């Protein structure tokens, strides 16, 4: 606009097209008013005949100027010369009309106020004062004509009233203009602030003309470059439906043209091709707003592809956890059943020397062992595929996942993350670790009273002991907490405190299973009413040869021990809740020459141990039992006796369970146990 914008308040101006329309309307209005007042002066002007030639030429000149304005306004709407000349020309034609109508007391005087107010409101205080000066010059000129040309006396009282009218009414108009300027300034500042927010927001956003048929884009912020192959400037003028794939264009247009008032608007889910040519999923939220008095559409885009992927992975993991829990449950019962079949078959072979009978019994044992292999295959259905595990620093991946998780939480729940620098490398399937954190964060959010609270995630270097190093993932919340009597059950499959609200009881079972697959550990601390803290330890990655050497040494030691042929009688404590399995294991041990005392659960066994002191040489215990399971029993015994050998026998077949009770005198065996397996194991222990 150049000089034009220095002379007027451009904040009062509409956009270019509206300004052109407004100027054209005013030109047409001047032409019509010029014709009407010409007819009035022709009918009532006492001096019309005297200045007829001057009047006609002036009117023709005035109409010509307006016709030229109509022609040039479209080519050069912002013209300082036209802006300054038109009030002068308006006042000149009013001067001619007053001259023909008898001087300064003509009714045409009221027309002098029109340029003052009109230009003042349209262009600001400077133009109002400029038009005021031109009007005063016009009044002085008409007074001179009245005195010297028309030879009429000046009505000084009337002239004073007219001058006061120009000055006072113009001053009043000036105050209105200033108020209009102040209101306009506040509006412009608000629009500028909104524009800056749109420009600076990290979320892709654009504005569009919601009144145009093709809804063209008016502005695209820099963040749009994250999504589209085109630069934001290249998007201006593009119809918004071209942003998305063909299948979603109709849905986007319908949402863009609907009445989005901001209160009941619904997001629109669409797909677009990103700069890599891949389809991504977007959530598009559209609002109606105003800019420079014009209603426009404002659209915010959120890339939910990663969120959808994580959600899908979480659902998949939950289904996998369900399959694993189901498979483990079936395997537990089936292995206990096979323990009875194979065990009784072995007892028959131990008690009878009939070779033909042995042959038939061996067929039963072979069939039973084949059943065990089928159970192992069933368990494989629920086990994780570790092919995607990679050695990596997980801090960046977890930080990205936390950002996605944060936007899915209720707005009054804060989620923070703090990660130490230079964390040790771990070998993990990062998608599974993300599933673990998403599940724990979701549980924390659901535990918040009235949906208010804080969830803190931290990642730090941690030493589990002098030989075991790694990282510690901590998830702390200030929710309602977990009751002490429930802490021992939260990782059990199908156990849930939210079954009435859709809880499956598989989430934490999945979490524990994934952490065990990664050779890690998880524990929880909780104070009811104050919150919970979940600590996950993931071991630092070791070189493959170190792992292989440590495994081979253990195998070699057991193999050498198993070659011993003489077994010493021991005093054993047998803990088993299945009557058939207890009978078989008790019989096996008795035939080996051992003294056996039995208990049907861990709690009774612990009471026996406390009363007997060091009377036992070994404990052989089942894993899953009522009252107190084998893990809890082992932990309780280890508090006062670290040397007593303990062997845990399970029908679940999860060797990683030992990681929770890692100890050099703690061992693990799968059901069903044969006589020879148990005999070899005891030999290995006695010679260890």
Residue, then its C-alpha position, 0 to 999 in steps of 0.5 A: x500500500x506504500x504511502x496509503x497505509x502511512x496516512x490511514x489506519x489500515x487496521x480499519x480496512x477490510x480485505x482487498x476484495x471487500x475494499x474494492x466492493x465498498x469503494x465501487x458501492x460508494x462511487x455508484x452512491x455518489x452518482x445516484x445522489x448527484x443526479x437526485x440533488x441535481x434535480x432538486x436544485x433544478x426545481x428549487x434553486x433560485x440561482x440555478x439559471x444564473x450558473x446553469x453552465x457551471x452547474x452542468x459542467x460540474x455535474x458532468x465532471x463529478x459523474x465522470x470522476x465516479x465512472x473513472x473510479x469504477x474503472x480504476x478501483x479494481x486495478x489499483x484499490x489503494x490509491x493515496x491520490x484518489x483518497x485525498x482528491x475524492x473529499x475535495x471533489x465531493x465538497x466542490x460539487x456540494x459548493x456548486x449546489x449551495x451556490x445554486x441554492x442561495x448560499x451558505x444557508x442551503x440545505x445542501x450544507x448537511x451533505x458536507x457532514x457526509x464526507x467527514x463522517x464517512x471517511x473518518x469511520x472508514x480510514x481513521x482520525x487523520x482522514x476525519x480531520x482532513x475532511x473537516x478542514x476541506x469542509x471548513x474551506x468549502x464554507x468559507x468559499x460559499x460565504x465569499x460567493x454569497x457576499x460578493x457574487x450573490x450580493x446577499x447578507x450573511x446570516x452570521x447566526x446561521x453561519x456560526x451554527x453551521x461552523x459549530x456543527x462541523x467542528x462539534x459534530x466532527x469532534x463527536x465523530x472523532x471520539x466515535x472513530x477513536x472508539x472504533x479504532x480502539x475496538x478494531x485494534x483490540x480485534x486486530x491484536x486478538x487476530x494477530x495473537x491467534x495467527x501467531x499461535x497457529x503459526x507457532x503451534x507444533x501441531x499441523x494446522x491450516x485455515x480455509x475459506x469456508x464460504x467458497x465452494x472449493x474451500x481453498x486453503x488461506x494459510x498453512x503453518x510451518x508444522x504442515x511440512x511434517x505431513x505433506x510433501x509440499x511446502x506450506x506456502x505451496x498449499x495456499x489456494x489448494x482445495x482442502x480435499x486434495x490434502x487427503x486420499x480420494x476415499x476420505x475427501x467427501x467426509x472431510x468436506x462434509x465436516x468442513x462445511x458443517x456448523x462447527x461451533x466449537x462446543x459439539x463439533x466432532x473430529x474427522x478421521x482421514x488419511x493422507x499420503x505423507x512426504x514419503x508416499x505412505x498413508x498416515x492416519x489423521x484426526x482433523x478437528x475443525x472450528x469456525x473463527x473470524x479473521x478481518x471480519x470474515x468467517x473462516x475455517x480453522x483445522x488442526x491435524x493430529x497424526x494418530x498413526x503411531x498411536x493407532x499402531x501402539x494401540x493395535x500392538x497393545x490389543x495384540x499383546x493382550x490377546x497374546x497374554x490371554x492365549x498365554x494364560x489360557x495355554x498355561x492354565x491348560x498346561x498346568x492341569x494337563x501336566x498334573x494329570x500326566x504326572x499321575x499317569x506317568x508316575x504310577x506307570x513308573x511305580x509299577x515298573x519299580x515294583x515288578x520285574x516282569x519284562x512283558x509288563x515293563x514293555x507295556x508300561x513303557x508304552x504308557x510312559x512314552x505316550x505320556x512323554x509325548x503328551x508332555x511334548x504336546x503341552x510344550x507346543x501348546x505353551x509356545x503359542x503364548x510365548x513371545x517371539x524374540x526375533x525383533x529384540x535389538x541391542x539399543x538405548x531405549x530412552x529416545x523410544x520411550x520418550x516418544x511413546x510418552x508423548x503419544x501416551x500424554x495426549x491420550x490421557x484426560x487433560x487433568x492428569x499430568x504425565x512426566x518423564x525423566x531419563x538419565x544420560x548415557x544409559x547402558x544398552x539393553x537387548x529388548x523388543x522395544x514394541x513390547x517394552x512400550x506395551x508394558x509402559x502403556x499398560x502401566x500408565x493406563x492403570x495409573x490413570x484409571x486409579x486416579x480419584x476424580x481423574x486428577x493426578x500425576x504420573x511420573x516415569x523415570x529411566x535410570x542406571x541401576x545395579x541389582x547387585x555387584x554383578x548385575x547391572x542394567x536400567x530401572x524403569x519406574x512408574x509412580x502415581x498418586x492414585x488410590x493405591x493397592x491394598x496389601x492383601x492384593x499385592x500378591x495377586x495383581x500379576x495372576x492371570x484373570x485377577x482384576x479389581x475392575x471386572x465390573x468395569x471391563x477389566x480382564x485381569x490380563x494386563x499385568x499378567x502380560x506385563x510380567x510375562x514380557x519382563x520375564x521374557x527379557x530376563x528382567x524383573x518387576x516389583x510393586x510398592x503401594x500405599x493405599x490412598x497415596x499411590x503406587x510405584x512399579x519398578x522394572x529392571x532390565x539387565x544390561x546387554x552381555x556379549x554372546x560369548x559371555x552368556x554361552x560360557x555361563x550357561x555351559x559351565x552350569x550344564x557341565x557341573x550338573x552333568x558331572x554330578x549326575x554321573x555319580x551313582x551313590x546317593x546319600x539319604x536326606x531328610x526332605x520336605x515335600x510340598x504339593x497340593x495335588x494328592x496324586x502328585x504328592x503320593x508319586x513324588x513321596x514314593x519316588x523319594x522313599x524308594x531312593x532311601x530318603x526320609x520325607x515329610x509333607x505339606x499341602x501348601x507353602x504356609x504349612x510348609x513354612x510353619x514346619x520349617x520354622x519349628x524344625x530349624x535345620x532338620x531338612x537337607x532339601x525342600x521340593x515344592x510345587x510352584x502354584x499352591x493355595x495360601x502360599x505358592x512356591x515363590x513366596x515360600x522360597x522368599x520366606x525361607x531365604x530370609x533366614x536360611x540361604x544355604x538350604x537347597x530348594x527345588x521348585x517344580x511347576x506345571x507351567x514350564x516357565x523357567x524365567x520364574x527363577x529370575x524372581x528368586x535368583x539364588x545359587x541354591x534354588x533350582x527349577x524343574x518341570x512336571x511331570x518328574x520321572x524317577x530317574x530325573x528326580x534321582x539325577x537331580x538329587x545326585x547333582x545337588x549332593x555332589x555340587 
